[in-house]
Amino acid sequence: MSDLPFAYPVPWLFIREHAPTYGVKNGSLETLRHVSFSLIGPGAVPAHAPVSVEPGGIAWVPISGSELARATLLVVRWRRENGDEYLWRAAF
């Protein structure tokens, strides 16, 4: 038997209904810390300090740009309660 950890399911639900403000909802049972956002591709996200998101909580981020679905990805970065760091990319 291997001592490798099991896969960790992505805890986020990407909320697109309120564009140009988008949200990520924490679907896990733990507080996610140092949550920050960046973009790959065209578009802009304002500078912000990392936040913590409680279970069931939503972090909202305004994103400007045209045709984001064509060439832009949202990158969400966070730390779990045990200190492990993760990145997740979401398409528009």
Biopython code that builds the backbone (N, CA, C, O; Angstrom):
import numpy as np
from Bio.PDB.StructureBuilder import StructureBuilder

atoms = [
    (1, "MET", "N", (0.858, -1.184, 0.000)),
    (1, "MET", "CA", (0.000, 0.000, 0.000)),
    (1, "MET", "C", (0.897, 1.237, 0.000)),
    (1, "MET", "O", (1.894, 1.289, 0.720)),
    (2, "SER", "N", (0.542, 2.213, -0.798)),
    (2, "SER", "CA", (1.327, 3.441, -0.925)),
    (2, "SER", "C", (0.969, 4.430, 0.177)),
    (2, "SER", "O", (-0.159, 4.463, 0.669)),
    (3, "ASP", "N", (1.962, 5.234, 0.552)),
    (3, "ASP", "CA", (1.730, 6.293, 1.538)),
    (3, "ASP", "C", (1.347, 7.605, 0.872)),
    (3, "ASP", "O", (1.278, 8.634, 1.543)),
    (4, "LEU", "N", (1.097, 7.591, -0.430)),
    (4, "LEU", "CA", (0.709, 8.809, -1.139)),
    (4, "LEU", "C", (-0.675, 9.258, -0.695)),
    (4, "LEU", "O", (-1.542, 8.424, -0.434)),
    (5, "PRO", "N", (-0.891, 10.572, -0.606)),
    (5, "PRO", "CA", (-2.215, 11.061, -0.180)),
    (5, "PRO", "C", (-3.270, 10.826, -1.271)),
    (5, "PRO", "O", (-2.955, 10.729, -2.457)),
    (6, "PHE", "N", (-4.499, 10.741, -0.839)),
    (6, "PHE", "CA", (-5.611, 10.620, -1.771)),
    (6, "PHE", "C", (-5.820, 11.946, -2.484)),
    (6, "PHE", "O", (-5.378, 12.992, -2.010)),
    (7, "ALA", "N", (-6.489, 11.898, -3.613)),
    (7, "ALA", "CA", (-6.793, 13.125, -4.350)),
    (7, "ALA", "C", (-7.673, 14.034, -3.493)),
    (7, "ALA", "O", (-8.519, 13.567, -2.731)),
    (8, "TYR", "N", (-7.457, 15.323, -3.632)),
    (8, "TYR", "CA", (-8.224, 16.335, -2.901)),
    (8, "TYR", "C", (-9.216, 16.966, -3.881)),
    (8, "TYR", "O", (-8.795, 17.593, -4.853)),
    (9, "PRO", "N", (-10.513, 16.816, -3.650)),
    (9, "PRO", "CA", (-11.481, 17.401, -4.585)),
    (9, "PRO", "C", (-11.460, 18.932, -4.527)),
    (9, "PRO", "O", (-11.327, 19.526, -3.457)),
    (10, "VAL", "N", (-11.593, 19.544, -5.684)),
    (10, "VAL", "CA", (-11.633, 21.005, -5.752)),
    (10, "VAL", "C", (-12.844, 21.489, -4.960)),
    (10, "VAL", "O", (-13.961, 21.035, -5.211)),
    (11, "PRO", "N", (-12.643, 22.403, -4.006)),
    (11, "PRO", "CA", (-13.744, 22.814, -3.134)),
    (11, "PRO", "C", (-14.611, 23.934, -3.693)),
    (11, "PRO", "O", (-15.579, 24.330, -3.044)),
    (12, "TRP", "N", (-14.299, 24.454, -4.867)),
    (12, "TRP", "CA", (-14.952, 25.665, -5.359)),
    (12, "TRP", "C", (-16.073, 25.400, -6.352)),
    (12, "TRP", "O", (-16.021, 24.465, -7.150)),
    (13, "LEU", "N", (-17.088, 26.254, -6.276)),
    (13, "LEU", "CA", (-18.141, 26.352, -7.290)),
    (13, "LEU", "C", (-17.989, 27.727, -7.905)),
    (13, "LEU", "O", (-18.015, 28.728, -7.190)),
    (14, "PHE", "N", (-17.830, 27.796, -9.215)),
    (14, "PHE", "CA", (-17.624, 29.062, -9.916)),
    (14, "PHE", "C", (-18.987, 29.661, -10.252)),
    (14, "PHE", "O", (-19.784, 29.036, -10.952)),
    (15, "ILE", "N", (-19.257, 30.861, -9.761)),
    (15, "ILE", "CA", (-20.549, 31.537, -9.964)),
    (15, "ILE", "C", (-20.373, 32.598, -11.041)),
    (15, "ILE", "O", (-19.631, 33.564, -10.864)),
    (16, "ARG", "N", (-21.073, 32.404, -12.170)),
    (16, "ARG", "CA", (-20.938, 33.290, -13.325)),
    (16, "ARG", "C", (-22.145, 34.200, -13.537)),
    (16, "ARG", "O", (-22.080, 35.117, -14.355)),
    (17, "GLU", "N", (-23.232, 33.970, -12.828)),
    (17, "GLU", "CA", (-24.509, 34.642, -13.099)),
    (17, "GLU", "C", (-24.508, 36.145, -12.865)),
    (17, "GLU", "O", (-25.400, 36.838, -13.352)),
    (18, "HIS", "N", (-23.529, 36.664, -12.132)),
    (18, "HIS", "CA", (-23.529, 38.086, -11.768)),
    (18, "HIS", "C", (-22.428, 38.874, -12.479)),
    (18, "HIS", "O", (-21.966, 39.903, -11.986)),
    (19, "ALA", "N", (-22.014, 38.370, -13.652)),
    (19, "ALA", "CA", (-20.945, 39.040, -14.413)),
    (19, "ALA", "C", (-21.304, 40.505, -14.611)),
    (19, "ALA", "O", (-22.460, 40.830, -14.884)),
    (20, "PRO", "N", (-20.328, 41.386, -14.476)),
    (20, "PRO", "CA", (-18.887, 41.174, -14.478)),
    (20, "PRO", "C", (-18.284, 40.897, -13.099)),
    (20, "PRO", "O", (-17.060, 40.871, -12.965)),
    (21, "THR", "N", (-19.111, 40.691, -12.079)),
    (21, "THR", "CA", (-18.586, 40.241, -10.792)),
    (21, "THR", "C", (-18.824, 38.741, -10.708)),
    (21, "THR", "O", (-19.945, 38.265, -10.886)),
    (22, "TYR", "N", (-17.759, 38.010, -10.434)),
    (22, "TYR", "CA", (-17.827, 36.557, -10.379)),
    (22, "TYR", "C", (-17.573, 36.120, -8.946)),
    (22, "TYR", "O", (-16.972, 36.854, -8.161)),
    (23, "GLY", "N", (-18.035, 34.918, -8.608)),
    (23, "GLY", "CA", (-17.838, 34.415, -7.258)),
    (23, "GLY", "C", (-17.295, 33.011, -7.266)),
    (23, "GLY", "O", (-17.475, 32.259, -8.224)),
    (24, "VAL", "N", (-16.623, 32.665, -6.175)),
    (24, "VAL", "CA", (-16.238, 31.279, -5.928)),
    (24, "VAL", "C", (-16.790, 30.911, -4.558)),
    (24, "VAL", "O", (-16.497, 31.563, -3.555)),
    (25, "LYS", "N", (-17.593, 29.856, -4.536)),
    (25, "LYS", "CA", (-18.226, 29.402, -3.292)),
    (25, "LYS", "C", (-17.439, 28.222, -2.733)),
    (25, "LYS", "O", (-17.105, 27.282, -3.454)),
    (26, "ASN", "N", (-17.150, 28.287, -1.439)),
    (26, "ASN", "CA", (-16.425, 27.221, -0.760)),
    (26, "ASN", "C", (-17.400, 26.095, -0.421)),
    (26, "ASN", "O", (-18.238, 26.236, 0.470)),
    (27, "GLY", "N", (-17.284, 24.983, -1.135)),
    (27, "GLY", "CA", (-18.146, 23.830, -0.909)),
    (27, "GLY", "C", (-17.556, 22.809, 0.047)),
    (27, "GLY", "O", (-18.114, 21.725, 0.218)),
    (28, "SER", "N", (-16.432, 23.144, 0.674)),
    (28, "SER", "CA", (-15.798, 22.194, 1.597)),
    (28, "SER", "C", (-16.277, 22.434, 3.031)),
    (28, "SER", "O", (-17.074, 23.333, 3.299)),
    (29, "LEU", "N", (-15.778, 21.621, 3.921)),
    (29, "LEU", "CA", (-16.127, 21.740, 5.339)),
    (29, "LEU", "C", (-15.052, 22.474, 6.134)),
    (29, "LEU", "O", (-15.122, 22.526, 7.362)),
    (30, "GLU", "N", (-14.062, 23.041, 5.453)),
    (30, "GLU", "CA", (-12.991, 23.754, 6.146)),
    (30, "GLU", "C", (-12.864, 25.180, 5.626)),
    (30, "GLU", "O", (-13.241, 25.482, 4.493)),
    (31, "THR", "N", (-12.328, 26.050, 6.474)),
    (31, "THR", "CA", (-12.050, 27.423, 6.065)),
    (31, "THR", "C", (-10.839, 27.411, 5.149)),
    (31, "THR", "O", (-9.808, 26.827, 5.481)),
    (32, "LEU", "N", (-10.964, 28.054, 3.999)),
    (32, "LEU", "CA", (-9.862, 28.153, 3.052)),
    (32, "LEU", "C", (-9.247, 29.524, 3.218)),
    (32, "LEU", "O", (-9.947, 30.536, 3.207)),
    (33, "ARG", "N", (-7.930, 29.554, 3.375)),
    (33, "ARG", "CA", (-7.223, 30.779, 3.740)),
    (33, "ARG", "C", (-6.331, 31.278, 2.613)),
    (33, "ARG", "O", (-5.968, 30.537, 1.700)),
    (34, "HIS", "N", (-5.991, 32.554, 2.708)),
    (34, "HIS", "CA", (-5.091, 33.177, 1.731)),
    (34, "HIS", "C", (-5.604, 33.007, 0.304)),
    (34, "HIS", "O", (-4.825, 32.768, -0.619)),
    (35, "VAL", "N", (-6.913, 33.132, 0.132)),
    (35, "VAL", "CA", (-7.529, 32.980, -1.189)),
    (35, "VAL", "C", (-7.233, 34.236, -2.008)),
    (35, "VAL", "O", (-7.492, 35.356, -1.568)),
    (36, "SER", "N", (-6.687, 34.029, -3.204)),
    (36, "SER", "CA", (-6.405, 35.157, -4.094)),
    (36, "SER", "C", (-6.762, 34.771, -5.529)),
    (36, "SER", "O", (-6.931, 33.595, -5.852)),
    (37, "PHE", "N", (-6.872, 35.790, -6.375)),
    (37, "PHE", "CA", (-7.314, 35.599, -7.753)),
    (37, "PHE", "C", (-6.351, 36.262, -8.721)),
    (37, "PHE", "O", (-5.795, 37.322, -8.433)),
    (38, "SER", "N", (-6.160, 35.636, -9.863)),
    (38, "SER", "CA", (-5.410, 36.235, -10.960)),
    (38, "SER", "C", (-5.993, 35.702, -12.257)),
    (38, "SER", "O", (-6.798, 34.771, -12.256)),
    (39, "LEU", "N", (-5.580, 36.302, -13.355)),
    (39, "LEU", "CA", (-6.078, 35.895, -14.667)),
    (39, "LEU", "C", (-4.933, 35.435, -15.552)),
    (39, "LEU", "O", (-3.815, 35.943, -15.464)),
    (40, "ILE", "N", (-5.229, 34.473, -16.398)),
    (40, "ILE", "CA", (-4.358, 34.091, -17.495)),
    (40, "ILE", "C", (-5.093, 34.513, -18.757)),
    (40, "ILE", "O", (-6.209, 34.056, -19.005)),
    (41, "GLY", "N", (-4.484, 35.376, -19.554)),
    (41, "GLY", "CA", (-5.120, 35.870, -20.767)),
    (41, "GLY", "C", (-5.623, 37.281, -20.588)),
    (41, "GLY", "O", (-5.370, 37.916, -19.564)),
    (42, "PRO", "N", (-6.349, 37.780, -21.602)),
    (42, "PRO", "CA", (-6.829, 39.156, -21.536)),
    (42, "PRO", "C", (-7.889, 39.332, -20.450)),
    (42, "PRO", "O", (-8.627, 38.403, -20.120)),
    (43, "GLY", "N", (-7.944, 40.529, -19.912)),
    (43, "GLY", "CA", (-8.881, 40.855, -18.845)),
    (43, "GLY", "C", (-8.118, 41.459, -17.688)),
    (43, "GLY", "O", (-6.887, 41.460, -17.676)),
    (44, "ALA", "N", (-8.851, 41.975, -16.715)),
    (44, "ALA", "CA", (-8.223, 42.611, -15.563)),
    (44, "ALA", "C", (-9.009, 42.300, -14.295)),
    (44, "ALA", "O", (-10.240, 42.291, -14.289)),
    (45, "VAL", "N", (-8.274, 42.048, -13.240)),
    (45, "VAL", "CA", (-8.854, 41.852, -11.915)),
    (45, "VAL", "C", (-8.146, 42.858, -11.000)),
    (45, "VAL", "O", (-6.920, 42.962, -11.037)),
    (46, "PRO", "N", (-8.904, 43.600, -10.180)),
    (46, "PRO", "CA", (-8.254, 44.593, -9.320)),
    (46, "PRO", "C", (-7.342, 43.940, -8.277)),
    (46, "PRO", "O", (-7.568, 42.807, -7.853)),
    (47, "ALA", "N", (-6.320, 44.675, -7.881)),
    (47, "ALA", "CA", (-5.440, 44.198, -6.819)),
    (47, "ALA", "C", (-6.250, 44.055, -5.532)),
    (47, "ALA", "O", (-7.123, 44.875, -5.245)),
    (48, "HIS", "N", (-5.960, 43.023, -4.772)),
    (48, "HIS", "CA", (-6.690, 42.790, -3.525)),
    (48, "HIS", "C", (-5.811, 41.986, -2.573)),
    (48, "HIS", "O", (-4.900, 41.273, -2.994)),
    (49, "ALA", "N", (-6.095, 42.112, -1.321)),
    (49, "ALA", "CA", (-5.412, 41.306, -0.311)),
    (49, "ALA", "C", (-6.064, 39.923, -0.272)),
    (49, "ALA", "O", (-7.272, 39.813, -0.481)),
    (50, "PRO", "N", (-5.297, 38.874, -0.012)),
    (50, "PRO", "CA", (-5.902, 37.542, 0.122)),
    (50, "PRO", "C", (-6.951, 37.530, 1.234)),
    (50, "PRO", "O", (-6.843, 38.265, 2.216)),
    (51, "VAL", "N", (-7.961, 36.689, 1.063)),
    (51, "VAL", "CA", (-9.064, 36.593, 2.018)),
    (51, "VAL", "C", (-9.198, 35.152, 2.504)),
    (51, "VAL", "O", (-8.613, 34.237, 1.925)),
    (52, "SER", "N", (-9.968, 34.959, 3.566)),
    (52, "SER", "CA", (-10.359, 33.625, 4.020)),
    (52, "SER", "C", (-11.818, 33.428, 3.663)),
    (52, "SER", "O", (-12.609, 34.369, 3.717)),
    (53, "VAL", "N", (-12.178, 32.197, 3.295)),
    (53, "VAL", "CA", (-13.561, 31.891, 2.926)),
    (53, "VAL", "C", (-14.027, 30.720, 3.771)),
    (53, "VAL", "O", (-13.486, 29.618, 3.689)),
    (54, "GLU", "N", (-15.040, 30.979, 4.584)),
    (54, "GLU", "CA", (-15.611, 29.964, 5.461)),
    (54, "GLU", "C", (-16.380, 28.928, 4.650)),
    (54, "GLU", "O", (-16.731, 29.201, 3.502)),
    (55, "PRO", "N", (-16.655, 27.748, 5.206)),
    (55, "PRO", "CA", (-17.481, 26.764, 4.511)),
    (55, "PRO", "C", (-18.824, 27.381, 4.104)),
    (55, "PRO", "O", (-19.512, 27.986, 4.926)),
    (56, "GLY", "N", (-19.180, 27.226, 2.853)),
    (56, "GLY", "CA", (-20.427, 27.789, 2.333)),
    (56, "GLY", "C", (-20.329, 29.253, 1.959)),
    (56, "GLY", "O", (-21.262, 29.804, 1.374)),
    (57, "GLY", "N", (-19.209, 29.896, 2.288)),
    (57, "GLY", "CA", (-19.026, 31.314, 1.980)),
    (57, "GLY", "C", (-18.640, 31.537, 0.520)),
    (57, "GLY", "O", (-18.207, 30.621, -0.178)),
    (58, "ILE", "N", (-18.811, 32.781, 0.086)),
    (58, "ILE", "CA", (-18.503, 33.149, -1.291)),
    (58, "ILE", "C", (-17.538, 34.321, -1.296)),
    (58, "ILE", "O", (-17.727, 35.295, -0.566)),
    (59, "ALA", "N", (-16.512, 34.227, -2.110)),
    (59, "ALA", "CA", (-15.604, 35.350, -2.358)),
    (59, "ALA", "C", (-15.978, 35.917, -3.725)),
    (59, "ALA", "O", (-16.031, 35.186, -4.714)),
    (60, "TRP", "N", (-16.234, 37.213, -3.773)),
    (60, "TRP", "CA", (-16.633, 37.881, -5.017)),
    (60, "TRP", "C", (-15.462, 38.657, -5.577)),
    (60, "TRP", "O", (-14.697, 39.264, -4.828)),
    (61, "VAL", "N", (-15.318, 38.640, -6.901)),
    (61, "VAL", "CA", (-14.228, 39.354, -7.552)),
    (61, "VAL", "C", (-14.734, 39.981, -8.850)),
    (61, "VAL", "O", (-15.269, 39.282, -9.710)),
    (62, "PRO", "N", (-14.565, 41.301, -8.992)),
    (62, "PRO", "CA", (-14.945, 41.953, -10.246)),
    (62, "PRO", "C", (-13.863, 41.721, -11.301)),
    (62, "PRO", "O", (-12.673, 41.881, -11.028)),
    (63, "ILE", "N", (-14.281, 41.350, -12.483)),
    (63, "ILE", "CA", (-13.341, 41.086, -13.579)),
    (63, "ILE", "C", (-13.816, 41.844, -14.803)),
    (63, "ILE", "O", (-14.971, 41.724, -15.212)),
    (64, "SER", "N", (-12.921, 42.624, -15.382)),
    (64, "SER", "CA", (-13.287, 43.361, -16.590)),
    (64, "SER", "C", (-12.569, 42.755, -17.785)),
    (64, "SER", "O", (-11.474, 42.204, -17.672)),
    (65, "GLY", "N", (-13.224, 42.878, -18.935)),
    (65, "GLY", "CA", (-12.665, 42.356, -20.176)),
    (65, "GLY", "C", (-13.788, 41.938, -21.099)),
    (65, "GLY", "O", (-14.905, 41.665, -20.658)),
    (66, "SER", "N", (-13.487, 41.892, -22.361)),
    (66, "SER", "CA", (-14.503, 41.459, -23.321)),
    (66, "SER", "C", (-14.182, 40.052, -23.807)),
    (66, "SER", "O", (-13.017, 39.686, -23.962)),
    (67, "GLU", "N", (-15.198, 39.294, -24.036)),
    (67, "GLU", "CA", (-15.071, 37.923, -24.535)),
    (67, "GLU", "C", (-14.110, 37.081, -23.691)),
    (67, "GLU", "O", (-13.224, 36.413, -24.224)),
    (68, "LEU", "N", (-14.296, 37.124, -22.377)),
    (68, "LEU", "CA", (-13.438, 36.369, -21.459)),
    (68, "LEU", "C", (-13.462, 34.869, -21.766)),
    (68, "LEU", "O", (-12.451, 34.187, -21.599)),
    (69, "ALA", "N", (-14.598, 34.361, -22.208)),
    (69, "ALA", "CA", (-14.728, 32.928, -22.467)),
    (69, "ALA", "C", (-13.817, 32.449, -23.589)),
    (69, "ALA", "O", (-13.515, 31.258, -23.669)),
    (70, "ARG", "N", (-13.380, 33.345, -24.448)),
    (70, "ARG", "CA", (-12.541, 32.950, -25.584)),
    (70, "ARG", "C", (-11.094, 32.650, -25.194)),
    (70, "ARG", "O", (-10.493, 31.724, -25.738)),
    (71, "ALA", "N", (-10.526, 33.413, -24.266)),
    (71, "ALA", "CA", (-9.088, 33.278, -24.055)),
    (71, "ALA", "C", (-8.617, 33.548, -22.633)),
    (71, "ALA", "O", (-7.421, 33.740, -22.414)),
    (72, "THR", "N", (-9.523, 33.568, -21.661)),
    (72, "THR", "CA", (-9.134, 33.938, -20.305)),
    (72, "THR", "C", (-9.494, 32.838, -19.317)),
    (72, "THR", "O", (-10.547, 32.209, -19.430)),
    (73, "LEU", "N", (-8.621, 32.613, -18.357)),
    (73, "LEU", "CA", (-8.872, 31.691, -17.259)),
    (73, "LEU", "C", (-8.715, 32.441, -15.944)),
    (73, "LEU", "O", (-7.818, 33.272, -15.797)),
    (74, "LEU", "N", (-9.590, 32.144, -14.993)),
    (74, "LEU", "CA", (-9.461, 32.653, -13.633)),
    (74, "LEU", "C", (-8.628, 31.642, -12.845)),
    (74, "LEU", "O", (-8.915, 30.445, -12.867)),
    (75, "VAL", "N", (-7.608, 32.122, -12.158)),
    (75, "VAL", "CA", (-6.785, 31.259, -11.312)),
    (75, "VAL", "C", (-7.088, 31.597, -9.858)),
    (75, "VAL", "O", (-6.925, 32.738, -9.425)),
    (76, "VAL", "N", (-7.528, 30.596, -9.115)),
    (76, "VAL", "CA", (-7.813, 30.749, -7.682)),
    (76, "VAL", "C", (-6.698, 30.025, -6.930)),
    (76, "VAL", "O", (-6.390, 28.866, -7.206)),
    (77, "ARG", "N", (-6.113, 30.723, -5.993)),
    (77, "ARG", "CA", (-5.016, 30.174, -5.190)),
    (77, "ARG", "C", (-5.458, 30.209, -3.735)),
    (77, "ARG", "O", (-6.038, 31.201, -3.296)),
    (78, "TRP", "N", (-5.194, 29.140, -2.969)),
    (78, "TRP", "CA", (-5.604, 29.109, -1.567)),
    (78, "TRP", "C", (-4.738, 28.138, -0.780)),
    (78, "TRP", "O", (-3.978, 27.345, -1.335)),
    (79, "ARG", "N", (-4.886, 28.235, 0.541)),
    (79, "ARG", "CA", (-4.239, 27.296, 1.469)),
    (79, "ARG", "C", (-5.314, 26.628, 2.315)),
    (79, "ARG", "O", (-6.272, 27.256, 2.767)),
    (80, "ARG", "N", (-5.118, 25.339, 2.509)),
    (80, "ARG", "CA", (-6.006, 24.585, 3.390)),
    (80, "ARG", "C", (-5.571, 24.815, 4.833)),
    (80, "ARG", "O", (-4.523, 25.409, 5.087)),
    (81, "GLU", "N", (-6.379, 24.341, 5.771)),
    (81, "GLU", "CA", (-6.077, 24.515, 7.186)),
    (81, "GLU", "C", (-4.753, 23.856, 7.586)),
    (81, "GLU", "O", (-4.121, 24.284, 8.552)),
    (82, "ASN", "N", (-4.323, 22.815, 6.851)),
    (82, "ASN", "CA", (-3.055, 22.150, 7.171)),
    (82, "ASN", "C", (-1.855, 22.871, 6.550)),
    (82, "ASN", "O", (-0.720, 22.428, 6.725)),
    (83, "GLY", "N", (-2.083, 23.977, 5.827)),
    (83, "GLY", "CA", (-1.014, 24.760, 5.239)),
    (83, "GLY", "C", (-0.699, 24.426, 3.792)),
    (83, "GLY", "O", (0.033, 25.173, 3.142)),
    (84, "ASP", "N", (-1.231, 23.321, 3.264)),
    (84, "ASP", "CA", (-0.989, 22.968, 1.867)),
    (84, "ASP", "C", (-1.570, 24.025, 0.939)),
    (84, "ASP", "O", (-2.663, 24.541, 1.172)),
    (85, "GLU", "N", (-0.826, 24.341, -0.117)),
    (85, "GLU", "CA", (-1.248, 25.360, -1.075)),
    (85, "GLU", "C", (-1.763, 24.701, -2.354)),
    (85, "GLU", "O", (-1.219, 23.697, -2.814)),
    (86, "TYR", "N", (-2.828, 25.288, -2.920)),
    (86, "TYR", "CA", (-3.448, 24.754, -4.135)),
    (86, "TYR", "C", (-3.741, 25.869, -5.120)),
    (86, "TYR", "O", (-3.898, 27.029, -4.739)),
    (87, "LEU", "N", (-3.813, 25.504, -6.390)),
    (87, "LEU", "CA", (-4.233, 26.395, -7.470)),
    (87, "LEU", "C", (-5.323, 25.693, -8.253)),
    (87, "LEU", "O", (-5.286, 24.476, -8.439)),
    (88, "TRP", "N", (-6.296, 26.471, -8.712)),
    (88, "TRP", "CA", (-7.370, 25.934, -9.546)),
    (88, "TRP", "C", (-7.662, 26.926, -10.646)),
    (88, "TRP", "O", (-7.781, 28.124, -10.390)),
    (89, "ARG", "N", (-7.780, 26.440, -11.874)),
    (89, "ARG", "CA", (-8.101, 27.306, -13.006)),
    (89, "ARG", "C", (-9.534, 27.046, -13.441)),
    (89, "ARG", "O", (-9.957, 25.898, -13.580)),
    (90, "ALA", "N", (-10.278, 28.133, -13.656)),
    (90, "ALA", "CA", (-11.665, 28.025, -14.084)),
    (90, "ALA", "C", (-11.859, 28.818, -15.371)),
    (90, "ALA", "O", (-11.363, 29.937, -15.496)),
    (91, "ALA", "N", (-12.571, 28.244, -16.313)),
    (91, "ALA", "CA", (-12.879, 28.914, -17.579)),
    (91, "ALA", "C", (-14.182, 29.684, -17.454)),
    (91, "ALA", "O", (-15.079, 29.298, -16.703)),
    (92, "PHE", "N", (-14.274, 30.767, -18.191)),
    (92, "PHE", "CA", (-15.481, 31.576, -18.166)),
    (92, "PHE", "C", (-16.537, 30.985, -19.056)),
    (92, "PHE", "O", (-17.634, 31.534, -19.162)),
]
sb = StructureBuilder()
sb.init_structure("model")
sb.init_model(0)
sb.init_chain("A")
sb.init_seg("    ")
for serial, (resi, resn, name, xyz) in enumerate(atoms, 1):
    if name == "N":
        sb.init_residue(resn, " ", resi, " ")
    sb.init_atom(name, np.array(xyz, "f"), 0.0, 1.0, " ", f" {name:<3s}", serial, name[0])
structure = sb.get_structure()
